[in-house]
Each structure stands twice: as C-alpha cells, then as structure tokens.
Amino acid sequence: MLKTIWKVLARFTNKINQTISRFSIPIIVIIACVMRIWVYGDLNLSIAGNDTMSFIESSRVPWFSREMLTGQRLLATNLLYKAFEPEDGYKILVNGSIETTSRKFQVGLNKIAVAQTVFSIIGWGCLALSVSEHIKNSSIKNLSSFLILLFAFTPQVADWDSILMSESLNFSLFALQLAILIKLAFLMHKDPNIKAIGWFILWAFSYFLWTFVRPTNLFIAPVTFTMCAGLLLYIRFRKSNYIYSALIFSILVFTIGFVTTGNSSRSLNYDVYIDDLLPYPTRVAILQGWGMPAPDSPEFQPWFKTNSTKTLVRFMVTYPGYPITKIIKDFPFAFTEIKQTYFSISGNKGVRNTMLLVGEALHPENTTPFLLGLILLIGIINLANINQGNIQPWAWIGTWIFLSASVSLVLSIIGDTWGLNRHALLSTTSFRLCMWLFSIIILDIALDQSKNSLRPQNP
C-alpha cells in the first residue's frame, strides 16, 4: 500500500516539476538575455584592438575565394568582416590597445559589434537550454541554465563582444557547437542509429566555422577524431553512420586547415623566435646548423616564411626540455588577467561593478579551475563506469571539453609569448566552465541516486 502511494505521489510531483521547468527555463534564458543587453549599453558601440586592421585587410578578398582561407586571418572572421563591410570601407575611430578608453560608434564596425553580441546570446542561450534538457532534477535544471548564463554574461566574457577581434566569435561558436554536441551525444546514447541528420549537419557547420576562428582550434580536430574513434570500442556504436561521418569530417577539417595554414601569409611563431630563440647564442647556433640564415641577413625573412614552423617543431622534439620548461613556467600566467583592458563603461556602474564581482567568483584567475575540473571529471568517469545510464554521455562530453582545452592551452603556451593570457582565453574559460558544469552534473547524479535510494522497498 505504501509503495503504491509513493509511486502516485512521485509521478504527480514529477509532472508538476516538469511542467514548471518547461516554462521556467525559457523564462530564465529570456530574462538573462534582456539583462545582458541592458547592462552593457548600446550594442552599436565598439572599440578596436591592435589586430583589428588585420581582420579588415584580410577580409578584402572575393567571396569564398582561396584567399578567404589563406589570408592573414582565418575564414570565420573573414566572412564576418566581409559581410558587413560598408561601400567606402571600415574606418577605425578608437583603439583601446594602448590605453583604456571608451567605446564609440564606428560606421560598419557597429554591425560587427551587434553581430558578435547576437551570436553570443544565441550560442550561450543554446548551451544553457541543451545542458538543462539533460539534467534530471528540476531544481538543478533551473540552476544549470541560470549559472551558465551568469557565467557567460558577466564582463569577463561578455565585454569581448564589443572588442573588434576574434575572442567573442571564438566563445560564441564554441558554446553553440558544444550545445549541439551535447544534444547529439544523448540522442546517440539512446540509439546510435537515430535519425538526427539535421542536428549532425548543424553541429558540423558550427564546428567548421569555430575551427577557423583561431589557429589553435584546428588542433581540436585530432581530439574529436580520437574521442569518436574510441566509441568504436563499443559494439553498439560500430554500425552508427554518424561516428564514421564524424571521423571523416574531422580528417577533412584538419586537412583543409593544415594545407591552408601552410599556404597562408600569417606567422604563428614570430614572437617565439624573437623572445625564446634568437636572444640565446647557443640556440641560434643550433638553428643555423639546421640551415637558418643569420637573423640580420636579407635571407632571413624568406627563410622564416617557409621554414620557421617546421624548424621550431624540430627544435622542440630534439630538445624537449625547452617546451616542458616553457609549459611549466607559463601555465599559471595563462589563467591571469582575463578581464579586458580595452575600454571602460560610464553607464550602469553600480550594476556593472556587481557583475564584475560575480564574475570574479565564477572566473577565478588561477589554476584552481584546471585542478578542480580534473578531479570532478575523474569522478564523473568513475560514476559512468559504475552506472552506465545517462552518465556516460556526460563523461564523454566532459572528457572532450577538458582534452580540447588542454591541447589548445599547451599549443598557445609553446607557440606564443605575446598576449598569452588573451590567446589562451578560450582554454582557460573552458576550464572555468568545466568547474561549474561538472559540479552541476555530479549534484544532479547525487540527487537522482538519493531519490532512488529513498523509495520504499518491499517488506
């Protein structure tokens, strides 16, 4: 009798909670988006950085031409700046890279700022909806959507929407493709051959664009390939066309990126040579023994354009102490100074200061997110091995995020010495997201298991 009553009450409570969540989560998303627009003022205001002109110049090529892929900047930003270019061209009126100043209305560039904000709202809004959809507990559903949007709409992330560089688009497309990837992971967990071609195409499109925002994103393709290939160890996935399509797609993306980068005019390691190699006579002697001309000779620049990358890789492989020491030294620094220093906002100072304080709690500027994220991920993986239910997709997604952020961060460290904390921003932000996302997942698992354990048993 008691068991029957318990079942009726449980079903009634679940229906009420599901109905509330069905309405409360969209309301949370809408309110968060409205607050995002109100707190940050006029969306048309923007500010340039030292790199902005290179984005403008790189986009001045014919639509979908070879130069779109092989220019100084990558495809996604080239398309964005090409789409909104005025007839008389962009005109930069304010640059905040030298000293902090105020945003201004800049003809043409105002559309870039608005587009970046729209993409940000769409990307993070979709991620909040996707995560909450696959959380079981109704209270944690609401918490997850609220926390993800608060994480994304604090100044530590949202301020970059007004800055005319690649960070905003990098955040937004990452969040969007992750939202779709979560959806696909849970659909395929239920049925590896489920009809989800539309979701797969949307993910492939957003992932492709995200890959071609920053050079380090290209090297996430091998991570994606490895993670998808690992699923073939399970018999139930060996007949899934989506897995094989993802493997082929990963190879294709990496090949396109590798070939176009090799034929591009952009240099990925100039500052490494300037700061880490050329100042040291011993290292210069080694490089010259491998064919590098004297740095002050006319032959140096032509050699650098064609041989610098493979020579740097050879140096790191031959002398592994150099990259290991560099990673250990620069790893903590990559997590610092994540707040933008390009502009200040005069309006809504009270609300903004509060948002900054909240952002400091959600975005700690130290290595704690990496360590805590790793510990929580180990816990999720162990739980997935014990209980092979809906925990397994979270374990796969969590591993993909963590490995992707780790690979990107290592590449940013060994391939950069100028502006490392900005160039590694997506990686460190991903680790901070992991810290909160993994906590939500474990909390939901704990509440679900405790609910099951509290159900009355047969006497």
C-alpha positions in Angstrom: 0.0 0.0 0.0 2.8 2.4 1.0 4.6 1.6 -2.2 1.6 2.4 -4.3 1.0 5.7 -2.6 4.7 6.6 -3.0 4.5 5.9 -6.8 1.4 8.0 -7.2 2.9 10.9 -5.3 6.2 10.6 -7.2 4.5 10.7 -10.6 2.4 13.6 -9.6 5.4 15.6 -8.2 7.4 14.8 -11.3 4.7 16.0 -13.7 4.4 19.3 -11.7 8.2 19.8 -11.7 8.4 19.0 -15.4 5.7 21.5 -16.2 7.3 24.2 -14.1 10.7 23.5 -15.7 9.2 23.6 -19.2 8.3 27.3 -18.6 10.9 28.4 -16.1 14.0 27.6 -18.1 12.9 29.6 -21.2 11.9 32.5 -18.9 15.4 32.4 -17.2 17.0 32.5 -20.7 14.9 35.4 -21.8 15.4 37.4 -18.7 19.2 36.8 -18.8 19.3 37.9 -22.5 17.4 41.1 -21.7 19.7 41.8 -18.8 22.7 41.1 -21.0 21.6 43.8 -23.5 20.6 46.4 -20.8 23.6 46.2 -18.6 26.2 46.6 -21.4 24.5 49.6 -23.0 24.3 50.4 -26.7 25.2 47.4 -28.8 26.5 49.6 -31.6 29.4 50.8 -29.6 32.7 49.1 -30.2 36.4 49.5 -29.8 39.3 48.3 -32.0 42.5 46.5 -30.9 45.9 46.5 -32.5 44.9 43.4 -34.5 41.6 44.8 -35.9 43.1 46.3 -39.0 44.5 42.9 -40.0 41.0 41.4 -39.8 39.7 44.2 -42.0 42.5 43.8 -44.6 42.3 40.0 -44.6 38.5 40.2 -45.5 39.1 42.4 -48.5 39.1 39.4 -50.9 36.4 37.9 -53.2 33.7 35.8 -51.5 34.6 32.2 -51.0 37.9 32.6 -52.8 41.1 30.8 -52.0 42.3 33.9 -50.2 39.5 33.6 -47.7 41.3 30.6 -46.3 44.9 31.5 -46.9 44.9 35.2 -45.8 46.4 36.7 -42.7 43.3 35.8 -40.8 41.0 32.8 -40.8 37.8 32.0 -42.6 35.2 32.8 -39.9 36.4 36.3 -39.1 37.0 37.0 -42.8 33.4 36.1 -43.6 32.1 38.2 -40.7 34.0 41.3 -41.7 33.3 40.8 -45.4 29.5 40.5 -44.7 29.2 43.9 -43.0 31.8 45.9 -45.0 30.4 49.4 -46.0 30.9 50.6 -49.6 33.5 53.1 -48.5 35.2 50.6 -46.2 35.6 50.4 -42.4 37.1 53.4 -40.5 38.6 52.8 -37.1 38.0 55.7 -34.9 39.1 54.4 -31.5 41.7 51.9 -30.5 41.9 50.7 -26.9 45.0 48.5 -27.0 47.4 51.3 -26.0 45.4 52.8 -23.1 41.8 52.1 -21.8 39.3 54.5 -23.3 35.6 54.5 -24.2 33.7 52.6 -26.9 32.4 54.7 -29.9 30.0 54.3 -32.8 32.1 53.3 -35.8 30.4 53.0 -39.1 30.3 49.5 -40.4 32.1 48.2 -37.3 29.0 48.8 -35.3 27.4 46.0 -37.2 30.2 43.7 -36.2 29.7 44.5 -32.6 25.9 43.9 -32.8 26.5 40.6 -34.7 29.0 39.5 -32.0 26.5 40.2 -29.3 23.7 38.3 -31.1 26.0 35.3 -31.7 27.0 35.4 -28.1 23.4 35.4 -26.9 22.4 32.6 -29.3 25.5 30.4 -28.5 25.3 30.6 -24.7 21.5 30.5 -24.7 21.5 27.3 -26.7 24.2 25.8 -24.3 22.0 26.7 -21.3 19.0 25.0 -22.9 20.9 22.0 -24.0 22.5 21.3 -20.6 19.3 21.8 -18.7 17.4 19.5 -21.1 19.6 16.6 -20.0 19.6 17.3 -16.3 17.1 15.2 -14.4 16.3 17.2 -11.2 14.0 20.1 -11.9 15.7 22.4 -9.4 19.2 21.6 -10.9 17.8 22.2 -14.4 17.0 25.8 -13.4 20.3 26.2 -11.6 22.2 25.0 -14.6 20.6 27.4 -17.0 21.0 30.3 -14.6 24.6 29.5 -13.8 25.7 29.0 -17.4 24.1 32.3 -18.5 25.5 34.2 -15.5 28.9 32.7 -16.3 28.6 33.9 -20.0 27.1 37.3 -19.4 29.5 38.6 -16.7 32.0 41.1 -18.0 34.8 38.6 -18.1 33.2 37.0 -21.2 30.5 39.5 -22.4 32.9 42.5 -22.6 34.6 40.9 -25.6 31.5 41.3 -27.7 32.4 45.0 -28.0 36.0 44.4 -29.0 36.8 44.0 -32.7 38.9 40.9 -32.6 38.3 37.1 -32.6 37.6 36.4 -28.9 33.9 37.0 -29.0 33.3 34.8 -32.0 35.5 32.1 -30.5 33.4 32.0 -27.4 30.1 32.0 -29.2 30.7 29.4 -31.8 32.4 27.1 -29.2 29.2 27.4 -27.0 26.9 26.8 -30.0 28.7 23.7 -31.3 29.0 22.3 -27.7 25.3 22.7 -27.2 24.6 20.7 -30.4 27.2 18.2 -29.5 25.6 17.5 -26.1 22.3 17.0 -27.9 23.8 14.6 -30.3 25.7 12.7 -27.6 22.5 12.0 -25.7 20.5 11.1 -28.8 23.1 8.6 -29.9 23.4 7.2 -26.4 19.7 6.2 -26.7 20.0 4.9 -30.2 23.3 5.1 -32.2 21.3 5.0 -35.5 18.7 7.5 -34.5 17.6 9.9 -37.3 19.4 13.1 -36.3 21.0 14.1 -39.6 19.7 17.7 -39.1 21.5 18.0 -35.7 24.6 16.5 -37.2 24.7 19.0 -40.1 24.2 21.9 -37.7 27.0 20.7 -35.5 29.3 20.1 -38.4 28.6 23.6 -39.7 29.1 25.4 -36.4 32.2 23.3 -35.6 33.7 24.0 -39.0 33.3 27.8 -38.5 34.6 27.6 -34.9 37.7 25.7 -36.1 38.5 28.6 -38.4 38.4 31.4 -35.9 41.8 30.9 -34.3 44.7 28.7 -35.4 44.8 26.6 -32.2 41.2 25.5 -32.8 42.4 23.4 -35.7 44.2 21.0 -33.4 41.0 20.1 -31.6 40.1 18.0 -34.7 42.5 15.2 -33.7 40.9 15.3 -30.2 37.5 15.0 -31.8 38.7 12.2 -34.1 40.2 10.2 -31.2 37.1 10.6 -29.0 34.8 9.5 -31.8 37.1 6.6 -32.7 37.1 5.5 -29.0 33.3 4.9 -29.3 34.0 2.1 -31.8 35.3 0.1 -28.9 31.6 -0.4 -28.0 29.8 -2.8 -30.3 26.6 -0.8 -30.3 28.3 2.2 -32.0 30.1 0.2 -34.7 27.2 0.4 -37.1 26.5 4.1 -36.5 26.9 6.2 -39.6 27.3 9.3 -37.5 30.5 8.0 -35.9 32.1 7.3 -39.3 30.9 10.6 -40.7 32.4 12.4 -37.7 35.7 10.7 -38.3 35.8 11.6 -41.9 34.7 15.1 -41.1 37.5 15.6 -38.5 40.1 14.4 -41.0 38.7 16.7 -43.7 38.7 19.8 -41.4 42.2 19.1 -40.2 43.5 18.6 -43.7 41.9 21.8 -45.0 43.2 23.8 -42.1 46.7 22.3 -42.3 47.0 22.9 -46.0 45.6 26.5 -45.9 47.7 27.4 -42.9 50.8 26.2 -44.8 49.9 28.4 -47.8 48.9 31.4 -45.7 50.7 34.7 -45.1 50.2 34.6 -41.3 53.0 33.8 -39.0 52.2 31.7 -35.9 55.6 31.7 -34.2 57.4 35.0 -34.9 57.3 36.1 -31.2 58.7 32.7 -30.1 61.8 33.3 -32.2 62.2 36.9 -31.0 61.8 36.1 -27.3 62.8 32.5 -26.8 65.3 31.5 -29.5 67.2 34.4 -31.2 68.4 36.1 -27.9 70.4 32.9 -27.0 73.6 32.3 -29.0 73.6 28.6 -28.3 70.1 28.2 -29.7 70.9 30.4 -32.7 73.9 28.2 -33.4 71.7 25.1 -33.4 69.2 26.7 -35.7 71.9 27.9 -38.1 73.3 24.4 -38.1 69.9 23.4 -39.5 70.0 26.0 -42.3 68.7 29.2 -40.7 70.4 32.3 -42.1 71.8 34.9 -39.8 68.9 36.9 -38.3 70.2 40.2 -39.6 70.7 38.9 -43.1 68.4 39.6 -46.1 67.9 35.9 -46.5 66.3 35.5 -43.0 62.8 36.7 -43.8 62.3 34.5 -46.9 63.6 31.5 -44.9 61.4 32.4 -42.0 58.2 32.4 -44.1 58.8 28.9 -45.4 60.8 27.1 -42.7 60.2 28.7 -39.3 57.4 26.4 -38.2 59.0 23.0 -39.1 62.3 24.2 -37.6 60.6 25.2 -34.4 58.9 21.8 -34.2 62.2 20.1 -34.8 63.9 22.1 -32.1 61.2 21.2 -29.6 61.4 17.5 -30.5 65.2 17.5 -30.3 65.3 19.4 -27.1 62.1 18.6 -25.2 63.4 20.4 -22.1 62.5 23.7 -23.8 58.8 23.1 -24.3 58.4 21.3 -21.0 60.1 24.2 -19.1 58.0 26.7 -21.1 54.7 25.0 -20.3 55.5 24.7 -16.5 56.6 28.4 -16.4 53.8 29.9 -18.4 50.9 27.7 -17.3 49.9 29.7 -14.2 50.3 33.0 -16.1 47.8 31.9 -18.8 45.0 32.0 -16.2 45.6 35.6 -15.1 44.3 39.0 -16.2 41.3 37.7 -18.1 39.3 40.9 -17.9 39.5 43.1 -20.9 41.6 46.3 -20.7 40.4 48.0 -23.9 37.5 50.1 -22.7 35.6 51.5 -19.7 31.8 51.9 -19.4 30.3 55.1 -17.7 26.7 53.9 -17.5 25.2 51.4 -15.1 28.3 51.5 -13.0 26.5 50.0 -9.9 25.2 47.0 -11.8 28.4 46.6 -13.7 30.5 46.6 -10.6 28.3 44.0 -9.1 28.6 41.9 -12.3 32.4 42.2 -12.1 32.4 40.9 -8.5 30.1 38.0 -9.5 32.4 37.4 -12.5 35.5 37.2 -10.3 33.8 34.4 -8.3 32.8 32.5 -11.4 36.1 33.2 -13.2 38.9 32.8 -10.7 42.3 34.0 -12.1 44.3 31.0 -11.0 44.9 27.3 -11.9 42.1 26.1 -9.5 39.6 25.6 -12.3 42.0 23.2 -14.1 42.7 21.1 -10.9 39.2 21.1 -9.7 37.8 20.3 -13.2 40.2 17.4 -13.5 39.1 16.0 -10.1 35.4 16.4 -10.9 35.9 14.8 -14.4 37.6 11.8 -12.8 34.6 11.4 -10.6 32.1 11.6 -13.5 34.1 9.0 -15.4 34.1 6.7 -12.4 30.4 7.1 -11.9 29.8 6.4 -15.6 31.7 3.1 -15.2 29.7 2.1 -12.2 26.3 3.2 -13.5 26.1 3.0 -17.3 22.9 5.1 -17.7 22.7 8.7 -18.8 26.0 9.5 -17.1 28.1 8.1 -20.0 27.3 10.9 -22.4 28.3 13.4 -19.7 31.6 11.6 -19.2 32.3 11.6 -23.0 31.4 15.3 -23.3 33.4 16.3 -20.2 36.4 14.4 -21.5 36.2 16.1 -24.9 35.9 19.6 -23.4 38.8 19.0 -21.0 41.1 17.5 -23.6 40.3 20.2 -26.1 41.1 22.9 -23.6 44.3 21.2 -22.6 45.6 20.8 -26.1 44.7 24.3 -27.1 46.3 25.7 -23.9 49.6 23.8 -24.5 49.8 25.0 -28.1 49.1 28.6 -27.0 51.9 28.4 -24.5 54.6 26.8 -26.7 53.6 28.9 -29.7 53.2 32.3 -28.1 55.0 34.8 -25.8 53.0 38.0 -26.5 49.5 38.3 -25.1 49.4 34.7 -23.9 46.5 35.2 -21.4 44.4 36.6 -24.2 45.3 34.0 -26.8 44.7 31.2 -24.2 41.4 32.8 -23.2 39.1 30.1 -24.7 41.1 27.3 -23.0 41.1 28.9 -19.5 37.5 29.9 -19.9 36.6 26.3 -20.8 38.4 25.1 -17.6 36.3 27.5 -15.6 33.2 26.3 -17.3 34.1 22.7 -16.5 34.4 23.6 -12.9 30.8 24.7 -12.7 29.3 22.3 -15.3 30.9 19.2 -13.8 29.7 20.3 -10.3 26.1 20.6 -11.6 26.3 17.1 -13.3 27.6 15.4 -10.1 25.0 17.2 -8.0 22.2 16.0 -10.3 23.6 12.5 -10.2 23.7 12.5 -6.4 20.2 13.8 -6.1 18.9 11.3 -8.6 20.5 8.4 -6.8 19.4 9.6 -3.4 15.9 9.9 -4.6 16.0 6.3 -5.8 17.5 5.1 -2.5 14.7 6.8 -0.5 11.9 5.0 -2.3 10.2 2.5 0.0 11.2 -1.1 -0.5 9.0 -4.2 -0.3 8.9 -5.6 3.2 
